[in-house]
Amino acid sequence: MKIINPLEFPSWDDMLLPHNGASFFHSSQWARLLAEAYDYRPMYFTLFDRGRLVATVPVMEVKSFLTGKRGVSLPFTDYCEPLAEEGQQFQRLFDGLAEYGRRAGWKHIELRGASSFLEGVQPSSSSYGHILDLSKGAEYVFSGLRDSTKRNIKKARKEEVEVVIDASAHAVDEFYRLNCLTRKKHGLPPQPYGFFRGLFRSVIDKGSGFVAIASYKGKTVAALVFLHSGRKAIYKYGASDENYNFLRANNLVMWEAINWYAKNGYSQLCLGRTEPENSGLRQFKTGWGASERAINYYRYDLEKEAFVQAQLSVSGAHNAIFRKMPVPLLRAAGAIMYRHMG
């Protein structure tokens, strides 16, 4: 077993290609973004066979005086399945991970995925994931949309909402402006601005993502951020101006991104993670004909030497306080808090 930093392996992304379970979240680009934005330490536990990567559990070491020291696979990541050809390989890596964590003084290890290797283990939390098959083309995907989704796309077009696929720094800034408004509405601070500037430099400007922007009468009213690797894509972030919800711009901007990916040869689009209590978002995602699956998180308490339950909800009394904060103050709160929350 080797503990490596993928940022020091120029061929890391090429080594991932043979693994069907690999996603953008396993890539060196995502590792670089998290490491640079939040000062996390990448520690990827790996097994090699004659130079070939056969298994890996990507981990970031999070050090925080507020939330403790721990290993997370991976922070701010919807899912990150361990890659292994067989269960024994995963167990070997996990045993090494636990041993390292105990020596390093970690409180716990968090795995964002691993159900196939942890059969019978109770997850610490569960959410929904949605995968849209793009292999049969855009027309086939459109035929599988819910009728209400089709009507909303039609309405946005009738209202003359315009959509562009944009990979510029300006597009990221437009998304961030809307993201601050959306996070305020939900009673949450936005991610640090530096994180999205890093997302542009490390990912979007390198051709591994874009922002789909919907505008109405020259004003940006909705924006969605997509990331991609190989033939797989992920819808990662979404934001909109609620004053323009009547336009149904979110539906049109999502459809145009789906259409772009289907026409450019991508095989699937993951619509991200949805918490069970967010029924509205879940309904929005199922309206695209996506197949639903469980995303299980697992927390291993290193002191108890056991998998434990964990409360990961972001809901609470603090939401009301954040909703009342002006956006500049919310941005400042996000810049301070996020690295402790990973």
Secondary structure per residue as TSV (DSSP state, phi and psi in degrees):
chain	resnum	aa	ss	phi	psi
A	1	M	-	360.0	138.0
A	2	K	E	-125.7	142.2
A	3	I	E	-103.3	117.1
A	4	I	E	-125.0	163.9
A	5	N	-	-107.8	113.5
A	6	P	G	-61.7	-19.7
A	7	L	G	-70.4	-16.3
A	8	E	G	-98.8	5.7
A	9	F	-	-116.8	97.8
A	10	P	T	-58.0	-24.9
A	11	S	T	-99.2	13.0
A	12	W	H	-55.9	-49.1
A	13	D	H	-64.3	-34.6
A	14	D	H	-66.5	-35.1
A	15	M	H	-68.1	-22.2
A	16	L	H	-78.2	-23.2
A	17	L	T	-54.7	-40.4
A	18	P	T	-68.6	-11.7
A	19	H	-	-92.2	113.6
A	20	N	T	-61.5	-29.8
A	21	G	T	-81.6	-3.3
A	22	A	-	-68.9	141.0
A	23	S	-	-130.7	178.8
A	24	F	G	-57.1	-31.9
A	25	F	G	-67.4	-16.0
A	26	H	G	-86.0	-8.5
A	27	S	S	-76.8	162.1
A	28	S	H	-68.6	-27.1
A	29	Q	H	-64.7	-43.9
A	30	W	H	-67.3	-39.9
A	31	A	H	-60.4	-44.1
A	32	R	H	-63.3	-42.7
A	33	L	H	-61.2	-48.1
A	34	L	H	-65.6	-41.2
A	35	A	H	-65.1	-43.9
A	36	E	H	-78.0	-36.3
A	37	A	H	-75.0	-36.3
A	38	Y	H	-120.8	4.6
A	39	D	-	60.1	37.6
A	40	Y	-	-86.3	153.7
A	41	R	E	-101.2	114.7
A	42	P	E	-71.6	128.5
A	43	M	E	-138.3	96.8
A	44	Y	E	-99.3	114.1
A	45	F	E	-80.0	122.8
A	46	T	E	-136.2	156.0
A	47	L	E	-124.3	131.5
A	48	F	E	-119.2	148.4
A	49	D	E	-129.6	105.4
A	50	R	T	52.0	47.0
A	51	G	T	84.9	-6.0
A	52	R	E	-97.5	131.6
A	53	L	E	-73.4	118.0
A	54	V	E	-106.4	-22.0
A	55	A	E	-160.9	148.1
A	56	T	E	-155.8	144.5
A	57	V	E	-121.1	102.3
A	58	P	E	-69.5	134.3
A	59	V	E	-138.5	143.0
A	60	M	E	-115.1	133.1
A	61	E	E	-84.8	120.7
A	62	V	E	-106.3	121.0
A	63	K	-	-112.2	121.8
A	64	S	-	-147.5	130.9
A	65	F	T	-74.9	-13.1
A	66	L	T	-91.8	-42.6
A	67	T	T	-117.3	2.6
A	68	G	-	93.0	176.2
A	69	K	-	-103.8	131.7
A	70	R	E	-159.9	169.4
A	71	G	E	-112.3	127.7
A	72	V	E	-127.0	135.4
A	73	S	E	-123.8	86.9
A	74	L	-	-126.6	156.3
A	75	P	T	-61.8	145.2
A	76	F	T	54.1	32.5
A	77	T	-	-121.3	128.8
A	78	D	S	-57.2	-43.3
A	79	Y	-	-161.0	152.9
A	80	C	-	-154.1	80.6
A	81	E	-	-62.6	134.3
A	82	P	-	-58.6	141.7
A	83	L	E	-102.0	119.3
A	84	A	E	-157.1	146.0
A	85	E	S	-81.9	-19.1
A	86	E	S	-156.8	160.6
A	87	G	H	-61.0	-34.0
A	88	Q	H	-64.0	-34.5
A	89	Q	H	-66.4	-43.8
A	90	F	H	-61.6	-44.8
A	91	Q	H	-61.9	-38.8
A	92	R	H	-62.7	-42.9
A	93	L	H	-67.7	-41.9
A	94	F	H	-65.5	-39.9
A	95	D	H	-60.9	-41.7
A	96	G	H	-66.4	-37.7
A	97	L	H	-63.9	-45.1
A	98	A	H	-65.2	-41.0
A	99	E	H	-62.4	-44.3
A	100	Y	H	-63.4	-44.7
A	101	G	H	-59.8	-39.5
A	102	R	H	-64.2	-43.4
A	103	R	H	-65.6	-34.5
A	104	A	H	-84.3	-6.4
A	105	G	T	81.5	26.1
A	106	W	-	-71.1	147.9
A	107	K	S	-75.9	-44.1
A	108	H	E	-158.2	171.8
A	109	I	E	-118.0	133.7
A	110	E	E	-117.6	127.1
A	111	L	E	-110.0	126.4
A	112	R	E	-101.8	73.8
A	113	G	-	131.5	-173.2
A	114	A	-	104.1	14.7
A	115	S	G	-56.8	-37.3
A	116	S	G	-67.3	-19.5
A	117	F	G	-104.7	-9.2
A	118	L	S	-122.1	45.1
A	119	E	T	-60.4	129.7
A	120	G	T	90.0	-9.0
A	121	V	-	-88.3	131.3
A	122	Q	-	-73.6	123.9
A	123	P	-	-69.2	155.2
A	124	S	S	-74.8	-28.4
A	125	S	E	-161.1	157.1
A	126	S	E	-133.1	146.4
A	127	S	E	-144.0	-174.4
A	128	Y	E	-110.4	144.6
A	129	G	E	-123.4	151.6
A	130	H	E	-133.3	127.7
A	131	I	E	-117.8	127.1
A	132	L	E	-105.8	122.6
A	133	D	E	-79.1	120.1
A	134	L	-	-105.6	1.3
A	135	S	T	-65.8	-22.5
A	136	K	T	-95.7	3.9
A	137	G	-	98.4	165.8
A	138	A	H	-65.0	-39.5
A	139	E	H	-64.1	-39.8
A	140	Y	H	-66.1	-41.1
A	141	V	H	-61.3	-45.0
A	142	F	H	-61.1	-37.3
A	143	S	H	-64.6	-22.3
A	144	G	T	-94.2	2.5
A	145	L	S	-71.6	149.7
A	146	R	-	-63.4	145.8
A	147	D	H	-56.5	-40.6
A	148	S	H	-65.4	-33.7
A	149	T	H	-66.4	-42.9
A	150	K	H	-61.5	-41.5
A	151	R	H	-64.0	-39.4
A	152	N	H	-66.7	-37.6
A	153	I	H	-63.1	-44.3
A	154	K	H	-62.5	-40.7
A	155	K	H	-63.8	-44.5
A	156	A	H	-60.7	-39.8
A	157	R	H	-66.2	-41.1
A	158	K	H	-62.8	-34.6
A	159	E	T	-79.6	1.5
A	160	E	T	64.8	37.8
A	161	V	-	-71.6	134.5
A	162	E	E	-110.2	140.6
A	163	V	E	-124.6	135.5
A	164	V	E	-129.8	148.3
A	165	I	E	-96.5	116.4
A	166	D	E	-131.1	131.0
A	167	A	-	-116.7	31.6
A	168	S	S	-98.4	162.8
A	169	A	H	-63.3	-34.8
A	170	H	H	-62.0	-39.0
A	171	A	H	-63.6	-39.9
A	172	V	H	-64.7	-39.5
A	173	D	H	-64.7	-39.6
A	174	E	H	-64.5	-41.5
A	175	F	H	-60.8	-45.1
A	176	Y	H	-62.4	-37.9
A	177	R	H	-59.0	-47.4
A	178	L	H	-68.7	-34.5
A	179	N	H	-62.3	-39.2
A	180	C	H	-61.7	-41.0
A	181	L	H	-66.3	-41.5
A	182	T	H	-68.2	-42.9
A	183	R	H	-64.7	-37.6
A	184	K	H	-61.7	-42.9
A	185	K	H	-59.7	-36.7
A	186	H	T	-86.6	-0.3
A	187	G	T	73.6	39.9
A	188	L	-	-137.2	145.4
A	189	P	-	-73.2	148.5
A	190	P	-	-75.7	157.9
A	191	Q	-	-59.9	153.9
A	192	P	-	-58.3	143.5
A	193	Y	H	-58.0	-36.0
A	194	G	H	-60.9	-29.9
A	195	F	H	-63.2	-44.6
A	196	F	H	-74.5	-29.6
A	197	R	H	-65.7	-39.1
A	198	G	H	-65.5	-37.8
A	199	L	H	-59.6	-39.4
A	200	F	H	-65.6	-49.9
A	201	R	H	-65.6	-45.4
A	202	S	H	-86.7	-22.5
A	203	V	T	-124.3	-65.0
A	204	I	G	-65.2	-44.1
A	205	D	G	-70.0	-13.3
A	206	K	G	-94.9	7.1
A	207	G	T	84.3	17.4
A	208	S	S	-112.1	24.1
A	209	G	E	176.6	174.0
A	210	F	E	-161.5	170.8
A	211	V	E	-113.1	127.0
A	212	A	E	-95.0	120.7
A	213	I	E	-117.0	131.3
A	214	A	E	-107.3	130.9
A	215	S	E	-126.6	152.5
A	216	Y	E	-136.0	116.1
A	217	K	T	54.9	41.3
A	218	G	T	83.5	-0.1
A	219	K	E	-110.5	132.3
A	220	T	E	-71.4	122.9
A	221	V	E	-116.4	-15.6
A	222	A	E	-157.3	147.6
A	223	A	E	-152.0	136.6
A	224	L	E	-126.0	139.4
A	225	V	E	-105.8	129.1
A	226	F	E	-122.1	144.5
A	227	L	E	-125.3	152.1
A	228	H	E	-150.6	153.9
A	229	S	E	-153.1	132.5
A	230	G	T	61.6	-126.8
A	231	R	T	-108.3	15.5
A	232	K	E	-112.9	141.3
A	233	A	E	-127.9	159.0
A	234	I	E	-136.2	130.9
A	235	Y	E	-85.9	114.0
A	236	K	E	-103.3	-45.3
A	237	Y	E	-136.2	146.3
A	238	G	E	-141.0	145.6
A	239	A	E	-154.0	153.9
A	240	S	E	-158.2	164.9
A	241	D	-	-93.5	113.1
A	242	E	G	-64.0	-18.7
A	243	N	G	-66.6	-15.5
A	244	Y	G	-115.5	19.2
A	245	N	G	-60.2	-27.1
A	246	F	G	-63.0	-19.1
A	247	L	G	-76.4	-19.5
A	248	R	-	59.6	38.0
A	249	A	H	-65.4	-32.5
A	250	N	H	-58.5	-35.9
A	251	N	H	-68.6	-43.5
A	252	L	H	-69.5	-40.9
A	253	V	H	-67.8	-35.8
A	254	M	H	-65.7	-44.3
A	255	W	H	-62.3	-42.0
A	256	E	H	-64.7	-34.4
A	257	A	H	-68.6	-43.8
A	258	I	H	-58.9	-45.4
A	259	N	H	-60.6	-41.7
A	260	W	H	-63.1	-46.4
A	261	Y	H	-65.9	-41.6
A	262	A	H	-63.5	-42.0
A	263	K	H	-75.1	-16.8
A	264	N	T	-102.6	18.6
A	265	G	T	83.6	16.3
A	266	Y	-	-80.3	146.3
A	267	S	-	-91.7	-27.9
A	268	Q	E	-155.8	155.2
A	269	L	E	-127.5	120.2
A	270	C	E	-87.7	131.9
A	271	L	E	-94.1	13.8
A	272	G	E	85.1	-175.7
A	273	R	E	-95.2	139.4
A	274	T	E	-128.5	126.3
A	275	E	-	-71.0	146.5
A	276	P	T	-55.8	-34.6
A	277	E	T	-76.2	-11.5
A	278	N	-	-91.2	71.7
A	279	S	H	-66.7	-31.5
A	280	G	H	-65.7	-44.1
A	281	L	H	-67.2	-38.5
A	282	R	H	-61.9	-42.7
A	283	Q	H	-65.0	-39.4
A	284	F	H	-59.4	-44.2
A	285	K	H	-71.9	-40.0
A	286	T	H	-67.7	-21.3
A	287	G	T	-65.9	-12.9
A	288	W	T	-92.9	4.6
A	289	G	T	81.4	17.8
A	290	A	-	-77.4	146.9
A	291	S	E	-82.4	140.7
A	292	E	E	-100.7	141.5
A	293	R	E	-142.6	163.6
A	294	A	E	-87.0	139.8
A	295	I	E	-115.3	113.0
A	296	N	E	-105.7	134.7
A	297	Y	E	-104.1	146.4
A	298	Y	E	-128.4	134.6
A	299	R	E	-119.3	124.3
A	300	Y	E	-108.5	113.6
A	301	D	E	-79.7	117.8
A	302	L	T	-74.2	-24.7
A	303	E	T	-76.3	-43.1
A	304	K	T	-80.8	-16.6
A	305	E	T	55.5	48.5
A	306	A	E	-156.5	153.4
A	307	F	E	-75.4	137.2
A	308	V	E	-130.9	164.6
A	309	Q	-	-79.1	156.3
A	310	A	-	-149.7	142.9
A	311	Q	-	-95.8	111.0
A	312	L	-	-109.1	6.2
A	313	S	-	-65.5	142.9
A	314	V	-	-98.4	7.8
A	315	S	-	-88.8	145.1
A	316	G	S	169.2	-174.9
A	317	A	T	-63.3	-26.7
A	318	H	H	-63.9	-23.7
A	319	N	H	-60.6	-39.8
A	320	A	H	-63.8	-36.2
A	321	I	H	-66.8	-45.9
A	322	F	H	-64.5	-33.6
A	323	R	H	-63.6	-27.9
A	324	K	H	-87.7	-11.2
A	325	M	S	-75.6	142.8
A	326	P	-	-67.3	153.8
A	327	V	H	-56.3	-44.0
A	328	P	H	-57.5	-38.0
A	329	L	H	-71.1	-37.8
A	330	L	H	-61.7	-41.9
A	331	R	H	-61.8	-41.0
A	332	A	H	-64.3	-39.6
A	333	A	H	-63.9	-42.0
A	334	G	H	-63.7	-39.7
A	335	A	H	-62.8	-31.5
A	336	I	H	-83.8	-40.4
A	337	M	H	-84.6	-34.3
A	338	Y	H	-61.6	-40.5
A	339	R	H	-63.3	-22.5
A	340	H	H	-83.3	-13.6
A	341	M	H	-96.4	-8.1
A	342	G	-	-60.1	360.0
